[in-house]
């Protein structure tokens, strides 16, 4: 049955429909803005490097570097993806520059030295993407002048967001300031205790005029000992 509406009632219906559309748009806009407003937790603010368990200070250069690894998902639940589940250990590097000159990290090497002396570079975004996501999501292209498909796995948005939010925001450390960022190290092929007797070795940090700082050595054993001691204290109190 077709009901003929009067012009007045038809206009009223159109007005109500328009209002509903506006309300729906407002709800959708609010929903889409949620990631920007509450798109995951924030990492704890970086403290001066010397306040962390493991740090290395160069008094003559007035620079201190510290590490703060995460081996429990509850301690770094602000990440959007489960890196630890995929044998990617997040390590926060904290650099405090108490000198009067800026520092440059453009050529810095921040390596994970295993107990056996192997050097592991920090994973880049492609490395993270390959580990966390299947190549089934790769987009195929062709090498020019051939029919051979070349697959490129697009970097997942959550990886780039984590890098923007929790990685190093700059490669310049201003005088009398602290800069921190998370790096990820692939320990899949190491034993069940990858941090034992391992260390982070940092070299090729330069001053603004090009002078290279001495290398920094940051052993994980001290951090592991502190964690073990804290766990023992908790078990005694229970």
N, C-alpha and C positions, 0 to 999 in steps of 0.2 A: 504493500500500500504506500502510495506517495502522498505525503502531507504537504499541502501548499502553505508556506509560512507568509505572514504579512511582512511588509518591508521593515516594520519596526522590530518585530521579533527576529527577523533575519539579521538585522544590523546588531542586535543585542548578542546573538549567537556568535557573530563574527568578532565582536569586541571581547566576549568571554574567551573565544578560541585564541585571540591574539594575546590576551593576558596569560592564558595557560602556556602559550609558546614562550613568552618572555620569562615566565617562572621556570620553565624547563631549561631554557638557555642559561638562566642564572644558576640553577642547580648543577648543570653540566660544567659551567665555568668554575664553580666552586670545587667540584669534584676533580677537575683537571688541574686545579691549582694546588691540590693537596700535596703532591710530591715536592713542590717548591716550598710549601709552608712547613711540611712535616715529612720530608722525604728521607727519613731515617734519622738515627741519632747522630749527635756530634761526637767527635773524638775528644778525649779530655784535653784541656788547654795544655800546651807545652810549657813545662817549667824550665828554669835554667838547667843546662846540661849536668852541672856538678851535683844536682840534687837527686839524680837517678842512681840506681844500684851500680851500674857499670858505666864508667866514664874514663876518659883519658884527657888529661889537661897538659897543654904546652905552655908553661908559665911565661917563657920568653916571648912567645907569639901571642899570648893572651887569648887563646882559643881552647875551648873544651868541646869534646864530642862525646855523646852518650848513645846507648842503645836501649831499647825497651821492646823485647820480642813478645809476641802473643802466641801462646800454645793452648789456650783454653778459649773456645768460641764465646764464652760468657764475658771474657775480658775485652773482646773487640766485636761486640754484637752490632756495632754501628755500620759495619760493612754490609753491602747489599747482597753479597754472594758468599758462599761457604768455602773460602779459600783453603782453610785448614783441612777440610774434608778431602781436598784434592792434593794434599801434600805440598801446599804452598804456604810457607810460614811467613806471616807479616812481621817485619821488624821495623820499629820506628827509630829513625835516626834523628837525634836532636843536636843541633850545633849552636853553641853560644859564642858569639864574637864580642869579646870585651876590649878589642883593640880600637884604634881610631881610624882604621882603614877598612873599607868594604872587602868582602871575600867573594871569590868567583868559583862556582861549582861546575862550570861548563865542561871541564875536562876531568872532573872528579871520578875516581873509580872506587866503588863501594862493594867489595867482594866478600863473599862468604867462604872462609877457609875451613874445610872439613878437618876432622881429626887425622885424616890421612894426608893432609896437605893439598888436596885438590882445591882449585879456585872456581867458585861458582859466581857468575855475574848476577845481578838482580834481573828478575824476569821483566821483559818489556810487555806492552799491551798485547802484542801478537802471541807471545808465549802464554800469557794468562788465558787468552781466548781459546787457544788450541787445547789447553788443559781442561778448561771448564766446559767447553761446548764441542759437540760432535761436528765432524766435517760434513755431515748430511745437510747442515745449514749453509754450506758454502755456496757462493754464487759462481757459476762457471763463465769464463770468458775464453777467448782463443788467442793464442800467440799470433801476432801479425804475420801474414803470408803463409800460415800453416793452418791445418785443421785440428791441431792438438789443443784440447781444452786445458785451460789454466784456471785452477780454482783458488778463489780468494775468500777466506772466511771473514765476513764483516765483523768488526769489533763490537761486541755486545754493549749496549748503551749503559748497562749497570757497571761495566768495567771502566768505561770512560768517566762515568759519574763518580765512582770511587776514587779514581785518579785525580779528578778535579777537586774533590772534597778533602781527601786524606793524603794525597801525594805532596811533593814539594811545590809550593805555589810560586817559587822563583828560584833562579840559580844564583842569585845575589844575596849575600847576607850582610845587611847594613851594619855599620859600627854600633857596638853596644846594644845588640839585639840577639834574639834567638829565633832560629828557623828550624822547623821540624817537618818530617814527612815519612810516610810508610813506603817501604820497599818489600818486594816479595821474592822469596828464594825457594827454588824447586828442590825439595829434599826427597823426592820419590825414590831415588836409587840409593839412598843412604840407609843406615840401619835404623832400628827402632828408637834410638836416642840420638838424633842428628845434631843436637846442640852440644852434647858432651864433648869436651876438648876442642870444640870448634870456636871460631872467632870471626868478627867482622874486621876487615882490614881496609882502611880508607887512605887513599893517596891522591896526589895531584890536585889538591886544593890550593888555589893561588890567591894572592892579594890583588888588588885592583891594578897595581903596577907590574904584575906578572911574576912576582916572587913566589916560588913554590914552598908550601909549608911542609914540615916533616910529616911522615905518615902516622896514622893513628891505629892502635891495636886495641880491640875491645873483646875480651874473652867472655864467652857465655857461661863458663863454669861458676863464676861469682854469682851470676843471676840465678843459676840452677840451685846453688847452695842456699841462697836466700829463700827461694821458693820452697825448698825442702824443709828448711827451718820453720818457715811460717806454717806449713802443713802439719809439722810435728806439734807445734804449739796449739794448733786448733784441735788436734786429736786428743791432746792431754786435757783440754778444757771441757771436752764433751763427756 
